[in-house]
Every structure is written in C-alpha cells, then in structure tokens.
Amino acid sequence: MGLKKNILYSGFLTTSLYIFQFITYPYVARVLGVTNIGICNYVQSIVQYFCLFSMLGITTLGVREIAKCNGDKLKLNQTFSQLFTLNAIFTTIVLAIYFLLIETISNFSQYRKLLYIGATQIFFGTFAVEWLFRGLEEFKYITIRTLFVRLAYVISIFVFVRNSDDYTIYFWIYSAMIVANGIINWSYGKRFVQFSVQPLSLVQPYVKPLIFLGSQLILNSLYTTFNTVYLGLTCGDTQVGYYITATKIENIILALYSSFTLAMMPRICSLMQTEQQDQDNVKQLLQSSFNLLFAFVFPCIFFSEFYANELVYLVAGNGYEGAVLPMRIVMPLMLIVGLEQILIVQILMPSRSDKQVFINSIIGAVCSILLDVLLVSKFESIGSSIVWFVSELAVMTTALYFVKQKYRDITFFTNMIRHLLSFIPMLLIYYLISRIVEQSWMCFLFGFILTLVYGHIALFHVIKNRLYVTFVDFLILKYIKK
C-alpha cells in the first residue's frame, strides 16, 4: 500500500476517535451527570495506567521489529512470537498487581466492580497486537475494523445507556470495545503469523528496549493523564467530571492538528537522512507546519475563551458550570502542545535525539508531580488544569532549547506574533456582538460565522499565510473555475 494512503488512513483513525467521542460525549454527559461521568473517567484513568505498564514500549518496538522482517515469513513468526510472549509476561505480572491493589487499597473499594470490569481491557489489550498490523502496514484493515467497532460502540451507547444509574453499563460498553478489538485482531492476525511460545533466552534481548521505550510513555503520562487519577484521589468524582469535560473540548480540536503532525513525521524523517537539497525541503515542511498551526489555533483559542460557557453547555449540558474556568485555562494549550508536537515529533524524533526527548519527558513528569501536590488539593479541577498547562509549557520550552542547539536557523516567533496580532481584534468583534445581540445562542452563532469570515480575510489578505493562500487557490482552480 502506498505511503500517501497509509498517511491518509492514519490521519483518519486519529480524528475518527475524537469525532465518535464528540457524538457520544454530549449524550453521555447529560444522561449520567457530572458525578457518574467523573466516576467512569476516574476508573478508566486507573485502568489506562495499568494498560500502560502492561504494554510498555511494545507499540513502538513491535512496529519497528515487525517492519524489519521485510516479508521473511519464518523471521516474522519468530519475531512476533518473541514479542508477544514478552508482552504476555508483563501483562500477567501487571494483572496480578492490579488485583492485589483492588483488594488492599481502601480508596478503590467503592469502585471495585468497575475496576474488575476494567481488567478485561488490560487482558484483551494484549491480544489486540496493533503493532503487528502497523508493522505490516495493514492500515486499511485497521481503519475498517476500528470504524466497525466504534460504530457498534456508538449504537450501544444510545441503546443501552438511558439514565444516570447506567454508568456501569456505559463502562461495560467501553470495555467491550477493547475486548472486541482483541478478539478480532487476534483472529485476523492468524493470516499473517503463527504464534508459538518462546524460551526466555530468546525473549530477553527485547526487555531493555521495551522498558526504555515504555519509561518514556510512563513519564509522558505523568503530565498528561496522571492529573485525572490524582484529582480523583484527592477531590472526588465531581471534580474529575469537570476536568474531563474541560479537557475533552481541547483534545477534540487539537486532534485535527495532531493527525497532520503524525502524517508529516515519516516524510521529514526520511528527508533528514539525505543531502542539503532535501534539508531545505525539511525547512519548507516545518514552515508549513507552523503556518497551519498558527492559522488553526488562534481563532479556536479566542473563540473558545470568549464563548466558554456556551461550549461547555453544548458539549455537556447543565450541571457542568464548574468546567468553564478549567476549560479557559487549558485552551491555550492548543498552541503550546501544537508547538511541542512540531519541535519533538517533527524535529527531535526524526533527528534521533532520543536523549533530549527523554529529558523532556522527565521535566514534564517532575513538574506535574510537584504541582499536583501543591495545587490540586486546594484548587481541585482548576488546579489540575494549571498543572497540565505549566507542565506542557515546561516541556515545550525545553524542546525549543534542544532544537535551537541543533538547528539555529529554525525560527517561528515573528510569524507567530503576526498571526496573534492579526486575530486579537476578533475579541472586540465578539464583545460588540454580545452588546448588540441579547440572546446568547444567537450571539454564539454569529460569533462562529464571523470567526470564519474574519479568519479568511486575515489569513488571505492581511497575514497572507502561504499554506492557506495555496489551499484557497487550489479550491478556486478545482471547483470554481473548473
């Protein structure tokens, strides 16, 4: 399958996850209520942590080692069997610790039923062997299977989740999606590989890289998802519900840009290994990434900051007013995380700066842990939002420092300020609309429409964003002047 199609499928998978969440979350948030949605997300965050320890770096290591087999059937079977055996060993150990903690930690007692349901995610997640299909570049299969399973998940949510007491059913449905992925993938994988239990002597060489890659993911999780666990432990389920709602909107919007970042990485990685002419192409691709980011995030940030109340109500309904301020705190992360993705995913990772990426993860983890202890118990969901913001800012700043050491000619600050200054007048427009239009939802609608109009004028005529201008010219030539 061609590279362009693989990139298309990969990007579609990334965005489809959040599209399906955007379809189901407003319904689930209204039916279950803020406390019950907080319970489910708190338990799920615990389960995800144990999944992280059971999988460690198998996703990255597996893709790399499977791709190295280059169609050699015997080598493919052996490599797959060794990696799966190692993964199964880790999963068994993690499940044993998981069950022990459920029975011994008093804070887990009220969530025991959901936690036991979550154990199915840890177990069947091992059988999903997503890394096998990615290593074989079976992106079409991954896409079709994912859409089928997620569509069944969406239908099940609307059919079976009917009132606030159905939060256990909701958690069962989510876990069933993971179980289905494991069963379907394991059955389909038999077309490509045959599994046989491997001796520990053959598995041992993979232990060190698996732990190293996994440790980076664990460190990253300390400043991306640990907030939810710590918030639930110290402040309760309702505050988790506020925090998840606040971050859900930011994650959905940022996912659209993340799919572009992940699609750009392989191309930049290959160009970085070649001659000076392709190094110039790298700079052009990076400049396109910055142009897309700045054109995308500033209108989203200003609009979401001004209309935070309406957005929270649109996504979650009544009872989630406590999510408004946390959402206003995290929304600027669209810019910070976007820059972080360019600096790390498109520059440091392709240039094999593994040590620098690891240091970034440590800094983010340390910031998160320290600030969690200092802020969360006092400021609750607001504190968690501040922790996430500061941690990501620290990671982005450190990544920028490392990039500047390697590539001094990569600049974006002037371009960023031009975009920022050009979009600031939108806040005045929003204010004038709010003074003229009394009905809040009409105000919201006019604000959205004028954001699109103003954004086009600013990007095409004022800033003259090269990527946007090229895109508009392409549309005009293809559809208008055709």
CORRAKA-V903674 format. One line per field, one symbol per residue. burial: # if it has 24 or more other ideal C-beta (glycine too) atoms within 12 Angstrom, else .. A space follows every 10 residues. Layout:
burial: ???
This chain:
burial: .....##.## ########## ##.####### ########## ########## ########## ###.###.#. .....#.### ########## #..##..#.. ##.....#.. #..####### ########## #########. ###.##..## .###.##..# #....##### ########## ######.##. .##.#..#.. ..#..##..# ..######## ########## ########## ########## ########## #########. ##........ .##.###### ########## ########## #######.## .######### ########## ########## #.#..##### #########. ##..##..## ########## ######.### .##...#..# .#..##..## .##..##.## ..#....... ..##.###.# #..##..### ..#.#.##.. .......... ..
